[in-house]
Amino acid sequence: MTGKSIFVLGSFVVACSAKVPRFPRPGESLAAETVTIEPGGKGLNQAIMARRLGAEVDGLLAVGDDLAAAFAAPALERAGLPPSMLIRLEGSTGSGIGFTDATGETCLAVASGANLALTAEHVGERAQAIADAALVTAQFEIADAPIEAAFALARQAGVPTLLNPSPFRPIPAAIMALASILIVNETEASAVAAALDRDENEAADPRRFTGELGPALLELGPRLVILTRGAAGAVAVTADASPVSQEGFRVEPVDALGAGDAFAATLGVRLAMGLPLPAALREAAAAGALTTTRQGVFDALPTLAAIEALTADKAGSDP
């Protein structure tokens, strides 16, 4: 992918996260161990991760016209991302609130704000950058229209696309047909199965996923479908090869926020760089695991050197 960028059809939110001993019950107030406020959003996280892997990054990130928008430009500069990715629109900048409990499990809520004002017309203005990209990625903190427009432009130019439909909503058939790579976690896979009137248990059992739900999703357009399973690892189903399984890496989890973004970006970028699927899947699992070992996301997203060190250490410890 020499000279080519990863084009991230992204999202930007000001992310507030609290470390708590357990999740609060309805009507309950808890004392937090720490509270972190940082630039985030699934799109920004994936763009940062791609950059830390050594890829050139381009794309679109929408912010509003409020005070929170001031977080964006310094964040891009600090991450080594081009300021041209930013689009300033009317309305509020996206924001999110997350809780992390003592085990590292998370729950969160996101208000997409200006991210939902990103349009197909904005995408059309970047048509050449999309055509010149090595990979186009998208997630669901933006609307369907710009995703479909970007994926259609990518398809016309022979550029692969990656969809991470999170936070989940039903995936339009047109977008599914244009996605080269689909990455879903177990909860999202269950929702996809339900939307297709299939048994939701196909998503919970990796053997059933590789034998039933995964192949069914391949028939809808993607050439590669990945099921992420948190600490248990991931499985991949492809249109032209046997399924691939990857165990999770054992780490001491602190905060699981951003782990899915690290996995998705690493998988896509490393495949675009020419790694075979098993190696890319292994590095993606390592990236997700490493992200859980630090509080927050921005500084927790690992470098390629850290990923390679973890995978090499694990390989050396295998019997």
Backbone hydrogen bonds, N-H to C=O, Kabsch-Sander energy under -0.5 kcal/mol:
donor,donor_aa,acceptor,acceptor_aa,energy
4,K,1,M,-2.4
6,I,56,E,-2.7
7,F,5,S,-0.6
7,F,135,L,-3.0
8,V,6,I,-0.7
8,V,58,D,-2.8
9,L,7,F,-0.7
9,L,137,T,-3.0
10,G,8,V,-1.4
10,G,60,L,-2.0
13,V,40,G,-2.3
14,V,94,G,-2.3
15,A,13,V,-0.8
15,A,38,E,-2.9
16,C,14,V,-0.5
16,C,96,G,-2.5
17,S,15,A,-0.5
17,S,36,T,-2.9
18,A,98,G,-2.3
19,K,34,T,-2.6
20,V,18,A,-0.6
20,V,100,T,-3.0
28,E,25,R,-2.4
32,A,30,L,-0.5
33,E,19,K,-3.1
34,T,19,K,-0.8
36,T,17,S,-3.2
38,E,15,A,-2.5
40,G,13,V,-3.3
44,L,11,S,-2.0
45,N,41,G,-2.9
46,Q,42,K,-2.2
47,A,43,G,-2.2
48,I,44,L,-2.8
49,M,45,N,-2.5
50,A,46,Q,-2.4
51,R,47,A,-2.1
52,R,48,I,-2.3
53,L,49,M,-1.0
53,L,50,A,-0.5
54,G,51,R,-1.8
55,A,50,A,-2.0
56,E,4,K,-0.6
58,D,6,I,-2.6
60,L,8,V,-2.1
61,L,85,M,-2.9
63,V,87,I,-2.6
65,D,91,G,-2.3
69,A,66,D,-1.1
70,A,67,L,-1.7
71,F,68,A,-1.8
72,A,69,A,-1.6
73,A,69,A,-0.6
75,A,71,F,-1.3
76,L,72,A,-2.3
77,E,73,A,-2.3
78,R,74,P,-2.5
79,A,75,A,-1.8
80,G,76,L,-0.7
80,G,77,E,-1.0
81,L,76,L,-2.9
85,M,82,P,-1.8
86,L,83,P,-1.7
87,I,61,L,-2.7
89,L,63,V,-3.0
89,L,87,I,-0.6
94,G,12,F,-0.6
95,S,111,A,-2.4
96,G,14,V,-2.1
97,I,109,A,-2.7
98,G,16,C,-2.5
99,F,107,C,-3.0
100,T,18,A,-2.5
101,D,105,E,-2.3
102,A,21,P,-1.2
104,G,101,D,-1.8
107,C,99,F,-1.8
109,A,97,I,-2.6
111,A,95,S,-3.3
112,S,110,V,-0.7
114,A,92,S,-2.4
115,N,112,S,-2.1
116,L,113,G,-1.7
117,A,114,A,-1.7
118,L,115,N,-1.2
123,V,119,T,-1.6
124,G,120,A,-2.5
125,E,121,E,-1.4
126,R,123,V,-2.0
127,A,124,G,-1.4
130,I,126,R,-2.0
131,A,127,A,-2.4
132,D,128,Q,-1.7
133,A,130,I,-1.2
134,A,5,S,-3.0
135,L,5,S,-0.9
136,V,160,P,-2.0
137,T,7,F,-2.6
138,A,162,L,-2.0
139,Q,9,L,-0.7
140,F,164,N,-0.8
140,F,166,S,-1.5
142,I,139,Q,-0.6
143,A,115,N,-0.5
147,I,143,A,-0.9
148,E,144,D,-2.8
149,A,145,A,-2.4
150,A,146,P,-2.4
151,F,147,I,-2.8
152,A,148,E,-2.3
153,L,149,A,-2.1
154,A,150,A,-2.3
155,R,151,F,-2.7
156,Q,152,A,-2.2
157,A,153,L,-1.3
158,G,154,A,-0.5
158,G,155,R,-1.2
159,V,154,A,-3.0
162,L,136,V,-2.5
163,L,181,I,-2.9
164,N,138,A,-2.3
166,S,164,N,-2.6
176,M,172,P,-2.4
177,A,173,A,-2.4
178,L,174,A,-0.9
178,L,175,I,-0.6
179,A,175,I,-0.8
179,A,176,M,-0.9
180,S,161,T,-0.7
181,I,161,T,-2.1
182,L,224,L,-2.4
183,I,163,L,-2.4
184,V,226,I,-2.5
186,E,228,T,-0.7
189,A,185,N,-2.8
190,S,186,E,-2.0
191,A,187,T,-1.8
192,V,188,E,-2.4
193,A,189,A,-2.5
194,A,190,S,-2.3
195,A,191,A,-2.3
196,L,192,V,-1.4
197,D,194,A,-1.7
198,R,193,A,-3.2
202,E,199,D,-1.9
203,A,200,E,-1.7
204,A,200,E,-0.6
205,D,201,N,-1.5
209,F,205,D,-2.5
210,T,206,P,-2.5
211,G,207,R,-1.5
212,E,208,R,-2.8
213,L,208,R,-1.0
214,G,209,F,-3.1
216,A,212,E,-1.8
217,L,213,L,-2.2
218,L,214,G,-2.0
219,E,215,P,-1.3
220,L,217,L,-1.4
221,G,218,L,-1.4
223,R,180,S,-2.4
224,L,180,S,-1.6
225,V,237,V,-2.8
226,I,182,L,-3.0
227,L,235,V,-2.9
228,T,184,V,-2.5
228,T,226,I,-0.6
229,R,233,G,-3.4
232,A,229,R,-1.9
233,G,230,G,-1.8
234,A,246,Q,-2.6
235,V,227,L,-2.1
236,A,244,V,-3.0
237,V,225,V,-2.9
238,T,241,A,-0.6
239,A,223,R,-2.0
244,V,236,A,-2.2
246,Q,234,A,-3.0
251,V,249,F,-0.6
254,V,292,T,-4.2
255,D,292,T,-2.2
256,A,104,G,-1.7
259,A,256,A,-1.9
262,A,258,G,-2.4
263,F,259,A,-2.3
264,A,260,G,-2.6
265,A,261,D,-2.5
266,T,262,A,-2.2
267,L,263,F,-2.8
268,G,264,A,-2.3
269,V,265,A,-2.8
270,R,266,T,-2.5
271,L,267,L,-1.9
272,A,268,G,-2.3
273,M,269,V,-1.7
274,G,271,L,-1.6
275,L,270,R,-2.4
280,A,276,P,-2.4
281,L,277,L,-2.9
282,R,278,P,-1.9
283,E,279,A,-2.3
284,A,280,A,-2.3
285,A,281,L,-2.2
286,A,282,R,-2.0
287,A,283,E,-2.6
288,G,284,A,-2.4
289,A,285,A,-2.2
290,L,286,A,-2.7
291,T,287,A,-1.8
292,T,288,G,-0.9
292,T,289,A,-0.9
293,T,290,L,-1.5
294,R,291,T,-0.9
301,L,297,V,-2.0
304,L,52,R,-1.6
307,I,303,T,-2.0
308,E,304,L,-2.8
309,A,305,A,-2.0
310,L,306,A,-2.1
311,T,307,I,-2.5
312,A,308,E,-2.2
313,D,309,A,-2.3
314,K,310,L,-2.4
315,A,311,T,-2.2
316,G,312,A,-2.2
317,S,313,D,-1.2
318,D,314,K,-0.9
